[in-house]
Amino acid sequence: CNRLRNTRRDVVNKFNLTPEAYLSLVEALAGLCAICKNPETHRGRTRLAVDHCHRTGRVRGLLCASCNKGLGHFSDDLERLTAAVSYLNESRTRSDLDPST
């Protein structure tokens, strides 16, 4: 009961999002993270995080704690995220077994 009350307070106060709008997002995503398509599995958390643009405050969707933190660590910077994707793609072409690559 307290957890539901806290969820309602948080989404209304922090994101100007009604509990009904939050639940609509949950339903639209089938309760899964918009990025990794997994349910929230972070220890102690039961609900997906509201992802929002830090510049405009606009709600973008719902994310699991891991994906939400990942975006936060990249400061929503598309150039850095694109560089990270390129880095990961390039590392796939190298042998993970050869330490000289």
N, C-alpha and C positions, 0 to 999 in steps of 0.2 A: 504494500500500500504506500509506504514512504517512498519507495523507489519510483513508483508511477507518478507520485506527486512531484518528486524531484525532477523527473524527466519532463513533465509538463512545465514546470517553472523554468527549467533550463532553456528549453526550446523557445518559449515565449520571450523570456528576458534577454537571452543572448542573441537570438537570431530573428526575432519578430515573426516567429513561425508558430502558428496555432498547433495544438496537439493533433487536431484532425488533419492538418496539412502534413505533419510529420508522419502520421500513420498512413496517409495516402502515398507518401514517398516509400515507406516500408513495403506497402502492398505492391506498388509499381515495380519495385526491385525484388519482389518475392523474399524480402528479408535478407538479401545478399548485398555485399559490397559492390558499388558501381564499378570498381576497378578490377578486383581479383575474383569477383563472383563467389566469394566464400561468406559464410555467416560470421558474425563477430565471435572470435574465439579467444580474445585476450583475457587473461585471468582476471576475474572479478567484474568484467564488463558483460552486460547482457544486451546492450542496444548499440546500434550503429551510430557513429559520430556524424553530426551535421557538418558537411564540408561547405565552406563559403569562401568567396573572394575577399581577401583581406583589404583590398583597395576599395571595393564598392560595397561590401557587405552582402552581396547577392548570394543566396543559397544555390549551390551547384548540384548537390546530391548528398547521398549517405555513403560513408566509407567505414571500413573496419579500422581499428586503432592502428594497425601496421601501415596500411595505405595512407591513412590520414597523416601519420607522423612522417612517412616518406615524402609526401608532397611538402609538408612543412619544412623538412630539412633542406629541400631544394628551393624553398621560398617561392614556390609557384613560378619559378623561372623556366620558361619553355626552352631557352637556349641551353641551360644546364641540364634539364631533363633529356633533351635531344642528344646532348653530348654523352650523357650516361648510357642512353640506348645505343649509340654508336660504339661506345667503349665495350659494352656487353656483346654486341654483334661481332666486333673485331676479335674479341677474345675467343669466340666460338671457332674462328677459323684457325686459331693457333692450337697446338696440342697442349692440353692441360697437363700432360705427363712430362713435357720437356721444359725444364726450368730455365732454359736459355731463351725461351720465347716470351 
